[in-house]
Amino acid sequence: QLRLAESGGGLVQPGGSLTLSCAASGSTLDNYAIGWFRQAPGKERELVATMTSGGDTNYADSVKGRFTISRDNAKNTVFLQMTSLKPEDTAVYYCKARVGFVAYWGQGTQVTVSS
């Protein structure tokens, strides 16, 4: 069974950058569609960025041009590079991997953007 573990979250000032990692174990990610989602306090979980197994990407309008999703299949890891961070990017960020109707989630990592 696939297991996902996010890391790289933390406190950053507005305008700063962070890179989140999502390490997979128990299976390889090659055939999975992957994605990053986030949930701010009092709000529903929302899509941030996704990538198909073939490499096609999709981004929420709010992060286009600032965030980049990538995968390193050799390391079985997914990344989310975040730049020009804003206070409204503050949330718990979750990694998701899906194949067919089966989806797996990580436990989340907190990102706080504040001066």
Secondary structure, 3 states (H helix, E strand, C coil): CCEEEEECCEEECCCCCEEEEEEEECCCCCCCEEEEEEECCCCCCEEEEEECCCCCEEECCCCCCCEEEEEECCCCEEEEEECCCCHHHCEEEEEEEEECCEEEECCCEEEEECC
